[in-house]
Amino acid sequence: MSSVIVGLSGGVDSAVAALLLKQQGHDVAAVFMKNWDEDDDKDYCPAAADLEDARAIADQLDIALHTVSFSVEYWNRVFAHFLAEYEAGRTPSPDIICNREIKFRAFLDHATTLGAEYIATGHYARIERHPEVRLLCGLDRDKDQTYFLHTLDRTQLARSLFPLGELHKQEVRDMARAAGFRVHDKKDSTGICFIGERRFSTFLAEYIKKNPGEIRTHEDEVIGQHAGLMFYTIGQRQGLGIGGRRNASGEPWYVTGKELDRNILRVAQGVNHPALFSSGLQAASLHWISGVSPAGEFSCSARIRHQQPLQDCSVTVTGPHSCRVLFREPQRAVTPGQSVVFYNGDECLGGAVIDHPVTEA
């Protein structure tokens, strides 16, 4: 069997991943990654509690636990980009960059120095290795995480194991309970990768200067003030501070766009307002897991957010790192900075970062 180092986060998924690998007879060790130094507020970045859970899991499994900090790599490769995207009025997906740069690059390199043949994580995804390496959706479609893994390449995938790919989340929790892991019912993390579940607007304001401005309708009526474009995303309903208005429909208001040059936040009423829908998008930073595009033009399925049902679309490669995507059905809240990820059946082909929505006549 193989020498495997598991990324042990202190959560239930990585715990069961380690358990399964040990049961399969692999030579298993674990690494706990701590990549954010400012974790004094235990409500939002409970790194100390997570490390304690990871140690308890490692002790139960009788495996070595190494600790490592990639805080410099995280700041330079992930967080600096995260801040730049918000300053540009976009909404980035830090988990995607974190997987590419930290979990499957820095961690993989570190595990190699420790003598590991493979790394393993608790991601819900599958890897097919023959006749070539392919990334496949996890069998639990409600937990499938290929959206966050689409920037990996075949070299990284060839050195990775996803023990939970064939399992459903409830099966994983049942296994953890049967193994006596105290984390069997631990809540899944939903915060920023490695930073935790902080009050997002307060956290972001520590790094980016607020620049309040006008909230305007599509008829150009000023109806309020925003706190700074960085705090809003396309399709957002909550936190707009727009109360009931005379001669308005009474439907909720939604963010439909940002005008960075004029510092204006555009809004419209109604969950299905036409301004929220686009027939396609232009995207950049195009990446194919195989290293090459399927074709210059082709049809496939795609999603523009995690867990969105797959949407039929056509893709036109417009440059070495760019593409244009047209959907069969109009898509709601196409958000610059988020990713569009492409699929052929169960296989994740790759993806790109959304630059802007487009509307075909």
LINLIN-V616370 format. One record per residue. N is the residue number from 1. RES is the residue in one small letter. PSI is psi as a letter, one per 30 degrees, with the letter a starting at -180 (999 if undefined). D_CENTER is the distance of its C-alpha to the mean C-alpha in Angstrom with 2 decimals. Layout:
# LINLIN-V616370
n->[N;N]
res->[RES;RES]
psi->[PSI;PSI]
d_center->[D_CENTER;D_CENTER]
This chain:
# LINLIN-V616370
n->[1;2;3;4;5;6;7;8;9;10;11;12;13;14;15;16;17;18;19;20;21;22;23;24;25;26;27;28;29;30;31;32;33;34;35;36;37;38;39;40;41;42;43;44;45;46;47;48;49;50;51;52;53;54;55;56;57;58;59;60;61;62;63;64;65;66;67;68;69;70;71;72;73;74;75;76;77;78;79;80;81;82;83;84;85;86;87;88;89;90;91;92;93;94;95;96;97;98;99;100;101;102;103;104;105;106;107;108;109;110;111;112;113;114;115;116;117;118;119;120;121;122;123;124;125;126;127;128;129;130;131;132;133;134;135;136;137;138;139;140;141;142;143;144;145;146;147;148;149;150;151;152;153;154;155;156;157;158;159;160;161;162;163;164;165;166;167;168;169;170;171;172;173;174;175;176;177;178;179;180;181;182;183;184;185;186;187;188;189;190;191;192;193;194;195;196;197;198;199;200;201;202;203;204;205;206;207;208;209;210;211;212;213;214;215;216;217;218;219;220;221;222;223;224;225;226;227;228;229;230;231;232;233;234;235;236;237;238;239;240;241;242;243;244;245;246;247;248;249;250;251;252;253;254;255;256;257;258;259;260;261;262;263;264;265;266;267;268;269;270;271;272;273;274;275;276;277;278;279;280;281;282;283;284;285;286;287;288;289;290;291;292;293;294;295;296;297;298;299;300;301;302;303;304;305;306;307;308;309;310;311;312;313;314;315;316;317;318;319;320;321;322;323;324;325;326;327;328;329;330;331;332;333;334;335;336;337;338;339;340;341;342;343;344;345;346;347;348;349;350;351;352;353;354;355;356;357;358;359;360;361]
res->[m;s;s;v;i;v;g;l;s;g;g;v;d;s;a;v;a;a;l;l;l;k;q;q;g;h;d;v;a;a;v;f;m;k;n;w;d;e;d;d;d;k;d;y;c;p;a;a;a;d;l;e;d;a;r;a;i;a;d;q;l;d;i;a;l;h;t;v;s;f;s;v;e;y;w;n;r;v;f;a;h;f;l;a;e;y;e;a;g;r;t;p;s;p;d;i;i;c;n;r;e;i;k;f;r;a;f;l;d;h;a;t;t;l;g;a;e;y;i;a;t;g;h;y;a;r;i;e;r;h;p;e;v;r;l;l;c;g;l;d;r;d;k;d;q;t;y;f;l;h;t;l;d;r;t;q;l;a;r;s;l;f;p;l;g;e;l;h;k;q;e;v;r;d;m;a;r;a;a;g;f;r;v;h;d;k;k;d;s;t;g;i;c;f;i;g;e;r;r;f;s;t;f;l;a;e;y;i;k;k;n;p;g;e;i;r;t;h;e;d;e;v;i;g;q;h;a;g;l;m;f;y;t;i;g;q;r;q;g;l;g;i;g;g;r;r;n;a;s;g;e;p;w;y;v;t;g;k;e;l;d;r;n;i;l;r;v;a;q;g;v;n;h;p;a;l;f;s;s;g;l;q;a;a;s;l;h;w;i;s;g;v;s;p;a;g;e;f;s;c;s;a;r;i;r;h;q;q;p;l;q;d;c;s;v;t;v;t;g;p;h;s;c;r;v;l;f;r;e;p;q;r;a;v;t;p;g;q;s;v;v;f;y;n;g;d;e;c;l;g;g;a;v;i;d;h;p;v;t;e;a]
psi->[l;l;j;k;k;k;j;j;f;g;l;e;e;f;e;e;e;e;e;e;e;e;f;f;g;l;j;k;l;l;k;k;k;j;g;j;e;i;h;f;j;f;f;f;i;h;e;e;e;e;e;e;e;e;e;e;e;e;e;e;f;h;l;k;j;k;k;k;k;h;e;e;e;e;e;e;f;e;e;e;e;e;e;e;e;e;f;g;g;l;j;l;i;f;e;e;e;e;e;e;e;d;e;g;d;e;e;e;e;e;e;e;f;f;g;k;e;l;l;k;l;g;k;i;l;l;k;k;f;k;f;l;k;k;k;l;k;l;f;j;f;f;f;k;g;f;e;f;g;f;g;l;l;e;e;e;e;f;g;l;k;i;f;g;f;g;l;l;e;e;e;e;e;e;e;e;e;e;f;g;k;f;g;f;g;k;k;k;k;g;a;k;j;f;e;a;i;l;j;e;e;e;e;e;f;f;f;k;k;k;i;l;a;k;k;k;l;f;g;g;k;k;g;a;k;l;f;k;f;f;g;l;l;k;f;k;e;l;g;f;g;j;a;k;k;k;g;l;f;f;l;l;k;k;k;f;l;k;j;e;f;f;h;k;k;k;l;l;k;k;f;g;k;f;f;f;k;k;f;a;l;k;l;a;h;k;k;k;e;f;f;l;k;e;l;e;k;l;k;a;l;l;k;g;l;k;g;k;k;k;k;k;l;k;k;j;j;f;l;f;g;l;l;k;k;k;l;e;k;k;k;k;h;k;j;k;f;l;k;k;k;k;k;j;b;f;k;k;f;a;a;l;k;k;e;l;l;l;j;k;999]
d_center->[31.81;29.15;28.15;24.55;22.62;19.94;17.18;18.51;16.46;19.07;17.23;18.65;16.41;17.14;20.67;21.38;19.97;22.54;25.17;24.92;25.19;28.18;29.76;29.45;31.53;29.19;29.94;26.99;26.06;23.03;21.27;19.84;17.71;18.32;16.76;17.48;21.21;21.61;21.17;24.56;23.37;22.81;21.65;18.33;17.83;19.83;19.66;23.33;23.06;20.19;22.38;25.31;23.60;22.59;26.23;27.58;25.62;26.77;30.30;30.41;29.36;31.67;29.23;28.97;26.16;25.46;23.69;22.27;20.90;18.71;18.88;20.47;18.04;15.08;16.97;18.09;15.21;12.15;13.63;16.37;14.17;12.12;15.62;17.06;14.66;15.50;19.11;19.06;18.21;14.76;11.46;8.86;5.09;6.09;3.82;4.52;7.88;8.36;8.39;10.69;12.82;13.16;12.60;13.97;16.25;17.68;17.63;18.99;21.66;22.60;22.91;25.11;27.39;27.76;28.98;26.18;26.15;22.67;19.62;18.01;14.96;14.36;11.66;12.84;13.62;16.96;18.59;21.86;24.10;27.22;28.48;25.37;21.91;19.46;15.99;16.54;14.83;15.40;18.55;17.09;15.60;14.60;12.33;11.44;8.18;9.24;6.84;4.43;8.03;9.79;10.77;12.79;16.51;19.29;20.62;17.57;17.30;21.08;20.94;18.26;18.86;16.82;19.58;17.89;17.30;20.59;20.34;19.50;18.14;21.67;23.18;21.05;22.18;25.70;25.75;24.69;27.43;29.95;29.25;29.91;26.59;26.58;22.80;23.27;22.55;20.20;17.62;13.99;12.02;10.04;10.33;8.87;8.28;12.04;13.40;13.55;14.34;16.56;18.17;15.78;18.59;20.90;18.55;17.70;21.45;22.28;21.00;21.52;24.90;25.15;26.78;27.96;29.14;30.23;28.65;30.38;30.72;30.95;34.67;34.19;35.36;34.22;33.20;31.51;29.88;26.24;25.27;23.38;21.14;18.20;18.16;17.69;15.40;16.74;17.75;17.94;21.01;21.31;22.67;24.55;27.91;29.74;32.44;34.87;36.64;40.05;40.17;36.48;35.42;34.01;30.64;27.45;26.25;22.88;21.40;22.03;21.78;22.24;25.22;24.54;28.06;29.72;27.21;27.30;24.87;25.73;25.81;27.37;28.53;27.48;24.32;25.46;26.88;27.15;25.54;22.17;22.37;22.13;23.40;21.06;19.18;19.61;16.83;16.94;15.60;16.16;15.46;17.08;16.61;20.40;21.08;22.89;22.48;23.90;26.33;26.95;26.61;25.37;24.15;21.16;18.53;15.21;12.54;11.22;8.66;7.20;10.61;12.73;15.88;16.38;18.50;21.39;21.50;23.35;21.99;24.25;23.54;25.00;24.82;23.73;20.18;20.16;20.49;21.52;20.30;22.62;21.88;24.63;23.88;22.90;19.31;18.74;16.86;15.70;13.81;14.32;11.54;8.90;8.83;11.43;11.26;14.75;16.47;20.07;20.71;18.69;17.81;14.60;16.27;13.72;12.48;12.84;11.94;13.79;16.89;18.82;19.87;23.23;25.99;28.48;32.04]
